[in-house]
Structure formats: C-alpha cells, structure tokens
Amino acid sequence: VLAQTLDTYNRHAKINEDPIFHKNRFTQTISVPPYYFGIERLCVHFCCGGVRFNKNAQVLRKDGSVIEGLYVCGEASGGLHGHDRMGGVALTSAFVFGKIAGKHSISQTT
C-alpha cells in the first residue's frame, strides 16, 4: 500500500496535479528512502484562554492586583488573541512575553 501511495503521489507531483487533495503545488517527489511515518492523533493544539496578565507579563488576581513574582507567557497567557488566533503566531506570545517577563523579573530582584 505504501509503495502504491508513493507511486501515485510522485506521478502527480511530477505534473503538478493533485486529484485527491486538490493542492496546487508540489514541492518535491518522495523517492529517496528511508521513509518514515507516524500515526496522527487528535489533540488540543491551542487554547484560547489562560490567566490574566498585565503589560509586564505579571499574573493578575480576579480583582486585577498583581501576584508578586508570578509571570506568564506562551499559551498559558489568556486574552492576547481573543476568541481565536491567527495562524502562524503560536510562538509570538511565548517569545514576546517571555522576554518581557524575564526583563521585568530581573529588574524586580536587583
């Protein structure tokens, strides 16, 4: 089955045609072993939500006061994307607020 699938894929890739998934572009044929495969399982990719935080990435209580020494970044931070998130920005909150949290936490301890 694998050999037949690869043959079919490669044949269509060579002529930029995809009658199965209707992709409009093939980047390469799959013709040089070794071949690897995995079983895909459904899982949560991204949660829109998390803890409230301020511009310094400090975690906030329900009343809006800061929990001293507790910072958040990445997918644990809530509200940054609203009810949905744009594709391609999953790491943005981790990088941006990770840097902010690091800088702010250092300035609080020195």
GIKA-V905994 format. One record per run of one state. SS is the DSSP state (hx for helix, st for strand, lp for the rest). FROM is the first residue (numbers start at 1). TO is the last residue. If there is no record, write none. Layout:
BEGIN
ss=SS from=FROM to=TO
ss=SS from=FROM to=TO
END
This chain:
BEGIN
ss=lp from=1 to=1
ss=hx from=2 to=14
ss=lp from=15 to=50
ss=st from=51 to=51
ss=lp from=52 to=52
ss=st from=53 to=53
ss=lp from=54 to=57
ss=st from=58 to=60
ss=lp from=61 to=65
ss=st from=66 to=71
ss=lp from=72 to=73
ss=hx from=74 to=76
ss=st from=77 to=77
ss=lp from=78 to=91
ss=hx from=92 to=109
ss=lp from=110 to=110
END
